[in-house]
Amino acid sequence: MNDLIGTKEAARILGMAASSTLSRWVQIGKITPVGKLPGRTGSYVFTRDQIEAYRDNPELDDRLQRVS
């Protein structure tokens, strides 16, 4: 099943203390959401599979630790 999740849940899965870190990664092109909810402050939307794959990829883990 490929659930859609928002920025806050995606950040929690990735072990981030703040969802603003994930939003920053989207802005710099480190991760691409599947969409964004309406409005200026609308949450980014990701698939659970996408975020879990990102979390489980050892090559990305090392690179991501330098960004946070």
Backbone hydrogen bonds, N-H to C=O, Kabsch-Sander energy under -0.5 kcal/mol:
donor,donor_aa,acceptor,acceptor_aa,energy
3,D,1,M,-0.7
5,I,46,F,-3.0
7,T,44,Y,-0.7
10,A,6,G,-2.4
11,A,7,T,-2.7
12,R,8,K,-1.9
13,I,9,E,-2.2
14,L,10,A,-1.9
15,G,12,R,-1.1
16,M,11,A,-2.8
21,T,18,A,-1.2
22,L,18,A,-0.6
23,S,19,S,-2.1
24,R,20,S,-2.1
25,W,21,T,-2.1
26,V,22,L,-2.1
27,Q,23,S,-2.1
28,I,24,R,-1.9
29,G,25,W,-0.6
29,G,26,V,-1.1
30,K,25,W,-2.5
31,I,25,W,-0.8
34,V,45,V,-2.5
35,G,45,V,-1.3
37,L,43,S,-3.2
42,G,39,G,-1.2
45,V,35,G,-2.7
46,F,5,I,-2.9
48,R,3,D,-3.0
51,I,47,T,-2.0
52,E,48,R,-2.7
53,A,49,D,-2.4
54,Y,50,Q,-2.1
55,R,51,I,-2.5
56,D,52,E,-2.2
57,N,53,A,-0.7
57,N,54,Y,-0.7
61,D,57,N,-2.1
62,D,58,P,-1.5
63,R,59,E,-1.3
64,L,60,L,-3.1
65,Q,61,D,-1.8
66,R,62,D,-0.8
66,R,63,R,-0.5
67,V,63,R,-0.6
67,V,64,L,-0.8
68,S,64,L,-1.8
